[in-house]
Amino acid sequence: MLVFEFKTYEKKSQFSAVDEAIRTAKFVRNSCLRYWMDNKKVDKYDLNKYCAVLAASFPFASELNSQARQASAERAWSAICRFYDNCKKGTPGKKGYPKFQKDCRSVEYKSTGWKLAIDRKSIKFTDKKGIGKLKLKGTRDLHFYQINQIKRVRLVRRADGVYVQFCIDVDRKENIEPNGDTIGLDVGLKEYYTDSNGVMVENPKFLLRSEKVLKRCQRRVSRKIKGSKNRGSSRQILGKRHLKISRQRKDHAIKLARCVVQSNDLIA
């Protein structure tokens, strides 16, 4: 399964509709979780049926695509299954009892509720939330894959905008000739890792480098009045700073791991 991500650029009214769809998905997920708490012997199929009950009872829930509601119910069921598995395994400590979600940032569609343009440069959401057509901007090319290979489409809200993720069902294989090299890695705090050959990779410390800027942004948020537009703008700037740090960490880890994997046959 490959996940391709594209950034979208459209009107504020469409992004408000995206936020409303995300809030509806959170409502469905939490409602399904409450239904499981209040009733015994509830399984995955009962939660899917309960989505239809929510759609009939609440008009804003019926505006969301039916399969998107089922995807939200599946999120609740995955949390329930994780709790059941921890109980069966006898995991020490807390078993991870499912909790209500307070901050949801994505809504997931399955095979319906969206339509990809012929040129693969825009996507249109066809449910009643009013999201409409969103332009896609990214480096990935979707022409290599068929529409039936796209199993899920997610709308993700981040500090710097809205992103569209495509979950594509494809087997990715790389032909690498074996070279007989083996290596052992020891991950640490002072050094990022030390291998069995004595090579040490320094920790880039992205958070430490940006700590001064983060403190200044955090002070600006603290000075603003709660609920004001200025506080909201300051929070958005702070979120962008944290998002940049997380992307730096992810990019560094992926590039380093790929280099190690391609140059060795066995890693311990």
N, C-alpha and C positions, 0 to 999 in steps of 0.2 A: 504494500500500500504506500503510495506516494502522496504527499501533501504539498500542493502548490499554493502560494499565497500572492494575492494581488491587492494593491491599494486602490481605493475608489475615490473619485472626485465628482461630487454632485452638489445639489442645492441643500441648504440647511433643513428645509422641510422634509427632504428624503432621509436625512440623517436622524431627524426627530422620529420619523416612522421606524427607522432601524432600532432606535432606543426603545420605542413602544413595543416592538416585536420581542426584544430581549427581555423586557419586563414581563410580558405575557408568558414567555417561556419559563421564567423564574416562578411565576405564579402557578403554572401547571405542575412544575416539578415539586414545589412545596406542597401543593394540594394533594398530589399523589402520595407524597410522604405522609401527610396527615391521615389520608385514607387508609394507608397501611398500618399506622399506629392505632387507629380506632377500630379496626376490623381484624379478626384472626384469619389465618390461612389465606392470605391474599398473595397471589402470584403475579407474574409479569403480564399475563393476559388480562387479569382483572384490572390492572392499572391502565392498560390500553383501552379497555371498555370504559373506564372512568373518565377518560379524556373526552369521550362523546357526551357524557353527563355534564362535564364542565362547560363544553361548548354550548349545550342547550340552556344552561343556567346563566351564563355570563356572555353578553354580546361581544365584549372585547376578546374573549377567548375564541369565539367562533370565527373571528376575523383572521386568526392565524391558521396557516395551512394544517390540515389534519395530520399529515405525516410529521410535520414539525412539532405538533403536540405530542405525538407518539415518541418522537426522539427525546423530548423533555421528560416523558414518563420513563424512558429507558435510562436516563441519567439517574433518576431516583432509584430505579431498580438496581443499577450497578452499585450504588452506595449501600443498599440493603444486602445485596449478595456479598459484598466485601465484609459486612458485619457478620453475616452468617458463616462465612469461611473462617474468619478469625475465631469465632466461637467453637467451630468444629475442630480446628487445629489446636485449640487450647493456648492461644497466644497470650503470653504473660502481660499483665497490665491492662490498660483500657482496650476494649475490643473495637472501638471506632463506631459507636452507635450513630446512625444517620442523623444529621442536623439540618435544620432549615437553612437554605442559602440566602445570604444577605446581599452579596455583591455578585451579580451575574454579568458577564461581559460578552456572551455569545448566544446565538440561536442557530440551530442546526436543521437544515432541510434534507429530505431524502431524495427520492427520484422525481417528486412532483413539487409544484410551487415555484418553480424557476424555469427559465428558458434561456439558453446560451445563444448569442448571436452567431450568424454564419461566419463572420470574420473572427470570432472568438475574442473580440475586444470589448464586449459589453455583455451584461447579463440582466435579465428582466425578471423580477419577482411578481408572480401573478396572483398572490393571495390578496385579501382585502385590507391589509395593513397600509397600503399606499406607498410602498417603497419605490416601485417602478423600476426604471432602467438605470443601472449603475455602470459607469465606464470603468474598465480594468486597466491598470497600469502596472507592468512588471516585466521581468526579463524572461519568464517561462513562456514556452510556446505550446498551446493546447491543441494545435493541429495534429500532433502526433498521436492523439488518443481519440477514441470514439466517445460519443455521448453516453452510451450504455456502460462505459468503464467508469464514469463519474458516479460514485455511490453516495457521496454526501457533499453538501455545500454548506459552509458555515459563514455566518456574518459575525465578525469579531470586532468589538469596540476597544480601542486602545487610546492612550493619552494623545497620540498624534493623528488620530483619525479612525476611519472604518476600513477594515480589510475583509476580503473575500477569500476563503480557503476552499480548495477543491481536493477531495479525497478520491484518488484514482486507484482503481484495482489493477495493478500491473506488477509482474515479477521483475525486479531489477537485478541483473547479474553482471559481474565484471570478471573478465578472464585475466587472471594474474598468474604469471609463471612462478612456481616455487623456487626459492633461492636457498633454502636450508637454514636461514637465520632464525634464531630464537632469542627472546629478550624477556627480562623480568622487570616490572615497574613497581616502584614504591611511591605512593602519592603522599605528599606532606603539606605543611603549612608554610614553612620558610621557602622551600623550593616547590615548584608545581609538581614535579616528579623527578625521581632519580632512577636510572635504569641500571641493569646489571653490568653494563660496560663502563660505569662510572660517569656517564654524561648526566649533568644536572640542568634542568630547565627552570629558569627563574619564574617566580610567581609574578604576573603582570600587575596585580594589585590595582585593578581598575577602580574599585570603590574608594581606596585610600587616596588615589590621585584626584578624585572628584569630590572628596569629602568637604572641602572648603566651599565649593559651589553649592553643594547640597545643604549645608548648614545655613548659608545665606538665603536660599530659596525657602527653607523651612521657617526661618525667622519672618520672612515676608508673609507666609501663610498665617503664622500665629498672630501677627499684628492686625490682620483684617477681621472684620466683623463676620460672625458666622451667618451664612445665608446670603451674603452680599455677592454681587457680581465680581468685585475685585478679589474676593477670597476664592471664588471659582476659577478665575483666571490664574491666580497664583498657584492653586492646586494643580492646574493643568500644566503649568511650567515645571513644577516639581515632579509631576508624573513623567514628563518628557525626559527629565534628567535621569530618573531611575530606569526608564525604558532604554535609554542609550547605554547605561552601564550593563544591563542585562544582555543587550545585544552584543556588546563587546566581549562579555564572558562567553556567550554561546559561540560566537564566531571563532574566538581563540581556541576553545575546547574542540570544536568540530575539525578545524584545520589541523590541529596537533594530533588528534586521534586518527584522522585519515592518513597522515604522514606515517605514523607508527604502524598502522595496519597494513599499508601497502608495502612497507619495507621489511616486514617480518612475517614468518609463517606461523610462529607460535608465540603468544603473549601470556605471561603469567603475572 
